[in-house]
Amino acid sequence: MLVACSGAIAETRLLCIMPMGPYFQKSLSGISVELGSKYHIDTLDVSKAENLDVALATLKKVKPEGLILMDTKAIRIAGLLQARDSAILAMPKFVLMTLQADTAAKDLKNVAGVRFEVPGYTLVTGFRAISSSDVTKVGVFYRKSFQSVIDNSTKLLAKEKIELVGACIDCDAAKALTPELAIKTMGKQLKVLVKEKNVQAIWLLADNMIINQESVSSFWLGKVARTKKPVLVPLENLASLQIGVGVYAADPDYEELGTQSAGQIVQVFEEETPASDIGFEPLISVKTILNLDVAKRLGWQIKQDKVSGISKVLKSK
C-alpha cells in the first residue's frame, strides 16, 4: 500500500518504509510537521509482509531522493534494495523506531539515525530525582552485544556518583543463550547484585532476551519483585497498571523522535552533510511514567513535590 503523506508541492521526495502502527504514525507525523511543504513523503506499509517486488515497484513510481526506515523490516528491505541498485546504495537513509538501530543498520550505506533506547543515564538520574531515598548503586543485566551501551552508561553515571553494576548473562556462556538459560543465569546473578553488591535499584534494558513473556512472569514479577528493589524500565507498558514490572519508566516521545529525525534530513538535504557523518544520535526527548501502585508495594517513598514533573502518574482507583 502506497500513501502520500504531504502536500503535492514538494522539492524533495522521500519514501518512508514502515509498519502502519500508531506509534510509527506518530513518529512520521513528527517528521512531516517539522519538514513542512518543502518535502513530500510517501509511505510503503510493511505491516504484513516484506515484499521486495512491491518495494522495487514503489521506488520506480515514487523516485525518492532518500529513504526513511522504521523497524527492522524496513531495514532488511533497504539492505536488499541497495544490493540491487547502486543508486539506492548511495541514497541517504534515515533509521528510527528500531532497537539497537546502529547494529541493525550496520550493512546499510550512507545512513544516519536516532537510537530508540532511552539512555540509562536519563532513566536512572530521572528516578533518583523523584526518590526520597538516594540511589548510588544500580544493577543491570546485559548481553555482551550491549557492552558499549553499558560502558558508556557507566562513565556517564559515574559523573553523578552513581555506580552501575553490570551482570553479563552470556559473556561466559558455553552454549548459545536461550530465553530459558537467560532466566536461569539472571536468577543466579540476581543474588549477587542484591546480597553481595547491595544495589538499590535495577535498570532493565530493552532486550528481548532479558524481557519477554516468559521472563516477565517467572523472573521480573517473581524473583525480582520479592527483592523489593525498584525496577527502572525503558518502555511505558512495562510500568503499566496491567504489567507493573517497573516503578518508573522513560518512554520515547514518538512525535519528538520524528522531529529529531527530521533534523537529520534537513542536515543532509539542505546543509549537504553526508548521512554517514551524522551517524546515530541518542534519543533526546522522553516521557516519564511513575507507577505509584508498584512504589507502594515496594515501600519506596517518592518526593511528592516532584510528582508534578512526571508526564504520567499511574494509580489504581
N, C-alpha and C positions, 0 to 999 in steps of 0.2 A: 504494500500500500504506500502510495506516494502522496504526501500532503504538503501544500505550500503554507508556510508559517508567517510570512512577512508580506509587505506590500509589493505591488507589481513593479514599482520603480526601484531599481537597485543598481549599485555599482559593483558589488562583489557577491557572487553566488557561492553559497556553502551548502553542503549536504550533511545532515545530521543522521547518523545511523544509530538507532536506539530502540529499546523496548518501549511500548506506549503505556508505562505505568504512571501513576500520579506524581511520584517523586521525580521521575525523569522529566515529566512535563513541566514541573515547577522549575527545574534547572534550565530547561530550554526556554521557558518564559523569561528567566533572568537574563539569558544571553540575548534574546530577541529585543527586550526592552532596552538593554544597555547599548546594543549596536544601532538600533534605530533603522531608519529607512535607507541608509546607505548600503545596507546588506540585505540579501534575500536568502532565507533559509528554507530548504526543502527537507523533508524527513523521510527516512526509509524505516518502516516498522519491522523489527526483527523479534517481536514478542514470541512468535510461534516457531519460526524456523530461520536457519541461517542459509539462505538460498543465494549461491554465488551468481547464478544466471540472472536472477532478479536484480541483484546489486549491479551487475555489469550493464544491464538494460537501463537501470536508473541513472547510472553515471553517463551513459551515452545520451540520455534525454536531458538531464539537468545540466551537464557540463560544468560541474562545480570547480572553484579555484582552491577549495580547501575542504577538509573533512572534519566533522565533529563526531567523536566516538564515545558513546556512553555504554558501559557494561562490557564484559569480556566477549560477548557475542560479536559486538561491533568491532572490537579489536582483532578478533580472529578473521572476520571478513576483510578488514583493511589489509591484513597481512597477506591474504590470498590475492587480493586485488593488486597490491604493489608488486607481487611476484609475476603478475601477468602483463603489467603495463609500466614502462619506465616513467611515464608522465605522473602516474599515481605515486610512484616511488619518491619523486621529487616534491609532490604536493604537500603543503603543510597540513599537519594533523593535530587535533586538539582532543586530549583524553580527559574525561572526568567520570564521576559516578562509578568508579571501579576500585575495589580493594587492591592494595599493592600495585597501583597504577603503573609506576615506573618499571616494575618487574614484568607485569602483564604485557606491556608495550615495548619490551626490550628489543624486539626484532623489527619494529617499525622505524622507518627513516623520516627525518625532518619532523620530529614530534615534540610537542610541549604538553603540559598537563597540570592538573591540580590534584594533589593527593586527597583521597576520600576520608582517610582515617583522621579522627580528631587527635591531635598530638597529645602524648602522655603528659607533657608539661602543662598544657591547658586544663586537662581533666583533673590532675592531682592538685595543682595550685588553686583551681576553682573550688574544689571540695574543701581544701584547708581553710579557705577564706570564709566559709559559712559554718565551719565546725567549731564547737565550743572547746573541744579537745584538740591540742596541737597534733599535727601529723608530720612526723620527721622520718619515718621509715615505711616504705611501701613495697609490697611484693608483687611480682608479675611472672606468670607462666608464659613461655615463648618457645617457638621453634627456631632452629639455627638460621633459617632463611630470614628471620626478623632481627638478626643480630645488629645490623646497622641502626635499626629503629631503637633498640634497647641501648646501644652505645650513645646515640645522640641524646636520648631522653635522660640517661644517667648524667651526662655532662650538664644539661640544662637544669635539671632538678638539684644537682649539687650546688649550683649557684644560689639556690633558695634554701640551702642547708637541709635538703631532703635526700635521704639515701634510697636509691632504687635497688632492691634486692631481686635479682633475676634467677629464675629456675628454668633451665632449658630442658625441654621434655624429649628431645631427640639427639642431643649432642653426643651422647654415649650409647645410642641405641645400636644393638647388634643386628636388628632386623627392621624392615620398613614399619613406620609408625602407622597404626590404625586408630580409629576413634576409641576402641576398647583399650588398647595399650596406652593411649594418651591419658585416659581416665585413671587407669591403674598407676601410671607414673606420677600424675598430678596428685593422687592421693598420698603417695609416699612423700612427695616434696612438700605438700601442704603442712605436714607435721614439722618439717624443718623450718619452714617460713614462720610458722606461728610459735612453736615452742623453743626453737633454738635462735632464730633470727629476730623474734619478737616484732614482726611487722605489725603496724597499726591498721593498715588497710591493704586491699588487693586491687590492682589495676587489671582489668580484663581486656585483653587485646581482641580486636575484630579478626579472629582467625577461626575458620570453620572446623579446625581440628581441636580447638580448645573450647569453643562454644558451639554446641549443636543440640539437636533434640534429645539425644541420649545423655549428654553431659549436663544439660540443664537440670533434669530431674534427679539423676543419680549422684551428681557431684556438686554443682553450684547451689541447688536448693536442698541438698543433703549435707554432705561433709562440710562444705564451706559455711553454710548457714549456721551450723552448730558451733563454729568457732566464734561467732558474734563479731566477726571482722567486717566492716563495711566494704562492699564491692563497688568499684567505680567503673562504669560501663560506657562504651563508645557509641551506643545506639539507643534511641528513646525506648523502643519496645522492650528492651531488657530491663528497664526500670519501670515498666508499666504496672498498673494495679493487677493485671491479669497474670503477669510472669513474675515480677518482683525479685529478680536476681540482684539488681543494683539499687543502691540507695540514692545514687547520684549519676546522672548521665550528661554527656555533652554530645549533641547530635548535630550533624551538618545543617546549616541553614541553606536549604536547597536553592532557593532563588538567588541568594548571595553567592553561592558556589557558581551558579551560572554567570553572575556578574563578574566574578573573578576570572572565569574562563574567557569571557568577552574581552577583558583587558588584554589577555594574551593574543587574541585575534587581532585586536587593534594594533598591538605592537608589531605583529607580522605584516599586516596589510597596509598600515598607514605609516609606521615608523621604520619599516623594512628591516626588522630584526629577524634573523633566522629562528625558526621554531626551536631548533636544537640548541641555540644559545640561551633560550629561556629555560628550557628543561622542565622539571617537575617542581612546582611550588607547594609549600604546605598550605593546608586549608586555613583560611583566615577567620571566617565568620561561623559561629556555632550558636545553637540554642541549648540552654541548660534545663535539666529536669531534676526535680527533687521528689523522692517518694517518701512522704512522712510516715506511712504505714511501716515501711521497712526500717526507718530510723527508730521508730518506737519499739519495734520488735527487737532491734539490736541494743536498745537502751542508749542510743547515740544522740547527744544533745546538739541541736542546731541553733546558731545565733539568730534570734528572732528578727533583729534589726537588719539582717542580711537577706531574709527570705524574699523581700520585695524585689530584689535584683535578679531572682531566678525567673527564667522565661515561663516555666510551667511547674506548678506545685501540685502534686497528686496526693489525695487523701480520701479514704473511704468515708461514705456518709454515715 
